[in-house]
Amino acid sequence: MEDADLSQLAGKVNQLIQRIEQLKAENRLLLANERAWREERAHLIEKNELARQKVEAMISRLKALEQDT
């Protein structure tokens, strides 16, 4: 293999290494975003459940008031 071929090959290997590092950084960012979205989703589900319970309690109280009258 000639020096030019080796030099070209080394350049391509360096490009691949840079691309791998870029993809690793992108992957870390995506995983962090996914974690944040999952936490937000869990929080919203919890808030939704609390709201549902409050609405059910209000309905029960209204039914009780309706029966008292």
Secondary structure in CASP SS format (residue, H / E / C, confidence):
PFRMAT SS
TARGET T0000
AUTHOR 0000-0000-0000
METHOD secondary structure of the structure
MODEL  1
M C 1.00
E C 1.00
D H 1.00
A H 1.00
D H 1.00
L H 1.00
S H 1.00
Q H 1.00
L H 1.00
A H 1.00
G H 1.00
K H 1.00
V H 1.00
N H 1.00
Q H 1.00
L H 1.00
I H 1.00
Q H 1.00
R H 1.00
I H 1.00
E H 1.00
Q H 1.00
L H 1.00
K H 1.00
A H 1.00
E H 1.00
N H 1.00
R H 1.00
L H 1.00
L H 1.00
L H 1.00
A H 1.00
N H 1.00
E H 1.00
R H 1.00
A H 1.00
W H 1.00
R H 1.00
E H 1.00
E H 1.00
R H 1.00
A H 1.00
H H 1.00
L H 1.00
I H 1.00
E H 1.00
K H 1.00
N H 1.00
E H 1.00
L H 1.00
A H 1.00
R H 1.00
Q H 1.00
K H 1.00
V H 1.00
E H 1.00
A H 1.00
M H 1.00
I H 1.00
S H 1.00
R H 1.00
L H 1.00
K H 1.00
A H 1.00
L H 1.00
E H 1.00
Q H 1.00
D H 1.00
T C 1.00
END
